[in-house]
Amino acid sequence: MPTTQTSPDLAAVTERQRQTWSSGNFAKVAARIVLSSELLADAADLHAGWRVLDVACGTGNAAIAAARAGAQVVGIDYVPQLLADAEARSRAEGLDAEFRVGDVQHLPVPDGSFDAVLSVFGSMFAPDHRRTAAEIVRAARPGGIVGLASWTPDGFVGEMFRVISTFVPPPAGVSSPLLWGTRPHLDDLFGNAIATAESVEQTCTFRFASAEEFVAFFRRWYGPTFKAFEALDPAGRDQLAAELTDLARRWDRYGGSENAVALPSTYLQTVITLR
C-alpha cells in the first residue's frame, strides 16, 4: 500500500528551535565567534549612516559590528534573553542599535527599509529556507546588500552536527541548516534577486585546554548540544560525549602535540548585492 509523506509542521519546528536556543547560554558561545561578524561587516563594506538589519542576531555580534561602523542598526531574534544581552552590550559601548523580538521567517519590518541585512550563523537555522531568504530580500532596499556567514557541511561544526544527529535525529522533512554553507543552495534560494555575489570560505578556530573541555563547554552552553544531551539516557550521554571528544581530537590543529586543542571550523562568508 503506498505511503503518503506529510509536510513538516514548520511552526512547531520553529518553536522547538526557539526553545533550543533559549537553553544553555549562547552568550558564552557568541563571545568566541565575534571575529566572524567583524569580518562580515567589513566585507559588506557598510556605510556610516546606513540602516542595517541583523537577523537571528543572538547577542548582537553582527549588529554591534555594524553599529561600530556608524550604521543605524536593528537586531531581531526570537529569544528575549539573547536580545537583553545584546542591548546591554550595545549600551555599554554607547552604540546606535535597537533590538526587537521577531522571527527571521516573519520579519517585523517594512519592505525595503534597510540598506543591508546581515546574519551570522543565524538565518541558516530557520526551518523554512526559502521563506527566510525571501524575508531577507524583502527587508532590503533594491540594490541593497545581504551578508551571510554560515557553517559549511564539511567543516568541524558540520561534522559535530552530524555526530549529534546520529543520537538525536533532526526533524523529518526539514532541510539541513548546513546547506546555507554551500554556494549552490544560496544561489537557488536568492535566485533572481542576486545582482552580484561573492563567497569566501573563512575559518573560525575554537580553542580549549583539551578535547574534554570542548565537550563540557558545548554540552553546558550551546543550545543544540545541551538539548541533545538532555534527550539521552545516561549511557547515551556517555557515548555522545566520547564521540564528540574523539571528533575534537581528530580535528585538533595541534595534532595532540600541545596541552590544548585548536579546532578550525570553516564557514561560508557571502556578500550579495541585490537587484
Phi, psi and omega in degrees: 000130183295146178259151177253139180259120180268147178287147179293149175280095187294329177295319179292320178297317179300318179294320177296322178293321177301318178295322178299312182286346174278346182271170184062220174204092186298337179304325180295321179284317182302327180297338182267356182237021181302319185302325181299322178289320178297318179295320180293316179300322179290318180296327180284353177052052182297137180266140171302135181094345176296153168268123185237134178250128174252110184262144188052053194284345183059231181272013168091022182304309182288323178299316181291321176300318179293320180294325177295335178277002178093010179278158171266118196242141168237131175247138182232133176206158181261011176247105185303322182296323177295322177295323177297320176296318180298316180298318180297318179296317181296316179298321182299330180261358180066038185264158180270088181215140178239143182234132185230148173283132179180166182249134180300338179279349179214069187293129180276059181221153177291160176299140172059031188264002181228145176282332179212146176234126182242154170204124181245108180053037183236293183300333182300337184269354176292134185293327181265092185298315187292318179294322179300313178298319180297322179292321177299314179296318181299322184288336184269151176285160172303133183082003180285179185247139170241125178240127185230142169232122186220135178301140179274152181296329186260010178269183183299314181295321176301317178294322179299316178295327178293319177299313181299321183293339176286340178262319181231096184299146177289167180301135180296138175083359181259130181295147180296135175298335183292346175299331178297341178273017177235136183295319179302323180292318178295319178299322179291317183292315186268337168043236186291351177286344185278126168268308174219156177209140177227127179241138178225135176277126180243168180232129173250121185259120174272132184237130179219162180291336181198167175297324179294324178293322175304311182297315181298320181296307182291327178295325183274322193251330187270118188311307181301321179287318177304311182292324179297313179296321181298329184280349187259159172280172184305320180294319179295321178297317179297318181292318178298316179299319180294318181290324177290324176297316178297320178301313181297320179295323181289327182269352184303121181294336178280348178063028179079007183271353181237164175273051181190168173232146174233120188248096181289119186242111185278147175216158180262119174262120184233132175240119182249133167261125183277157176289000000 
